[in-house]
């Protein structure tokens, strides 16, 4: 099934982006939240020169495994965009990036000085004078640990030229807060797949358990469970999710709990119908005659034979979970700032929809949602054909 394989490739690719996390993002900070307001709302392909300015604090270095999934590493350098630079004594002078050069007729360059020792090293925050420029062409500075060092000014200039002046390209531009759009979209993949995976897992546990028990034991047990299922089913799903988020509080954790507690109902009804049919089969009667416990019969003989329909409906629930998370984040009750939820990104940039130059800020996260949802739909259809299960309507009707 070629369409299903296309969907599978997209899902696997998205999963790899999620798993590798900050290791492959241009912005490796947690949640890709490196804000630089001076380069806000720049178009895709935007390129700018950056001065890497050392922050005066120790930052724990993280390895490959610590940057997986939701991991990330705080940057030790502040990235300062500029048009051009020059050296004046022990200072580096930047013509600061304003976005108006070559655009505004009344553009006036703005310059700012930075001491070269401050640019290169984390200096002591306890000393009032962190550095001292000497008459012999050297500079003395004090590091965070109190160590005093003296180096030639020319050597420090060369170090800045070689290591601290870089050119950065933002392939999908920047958002309204100056964050790398590509990195934010990649980080949003983690949110969507995590909510889908955890929500579907919660719905599987509850739906399989209640549906199997109701269908296998029937009688008063079935009546009680079906009454509870119908009661939950009668409540509008979105209203129930919003109520749960208001009760449990806003946040990413609350979202997948709320979505999972809503999606189990359809699964439980389908499982019950399948179990009602299978429990009458000869091999189930043979298991009872051999003295197998009800738990063993359900776990070893009933559930394995209904996994085809379960897998198909789980793929459908995955789609619902992604859309619900995006909707809740758009409404402001899902994943909270600074987490990179696609729904929240659409909400933050919805005012740019009518701006032809900046409409991509809202269109791109929406397009990512569409592609991922479409991939799961293609995979679900392929699984249905491969497993040769009944349609959802026939399953629910049984």
ABEGO torsion letter per residue (X at the ends): XAAAAAAAAAAAAAAAAAAAEAAABABABBGGABBBAAABGBBBGBBBBBBBBBBBBBBBBBBAAAABEABEBBBABBBBBBABBBBBEABBBBBBBAGABGABAABBBBBBBBBAAAAABBBBAABABABBBBAAGBBBBBBAAGBBBBBBAAAAAAAAAAAABBBBBBAAEBBAAGBBAAAAAAAAAAAAAAAAAAAAAAAAAAAAAAAAAAAAAEEAAAAAAAAAAAAAAABBAAAAAAAAAAAAEBEAAAAAAAAAAAAAAAAAAAAAAAAAAAAABAAAAAAAAAGBBAAAAAAAAAAAAAAAAAAAAAAAAAAAAAAAAAAAAAAGABBBOABBBAAAAAAAAAAAAABAAAAAAAAAAAAAAAAAAAAAAAAAAAAAAAAGBBBAAAAAAX
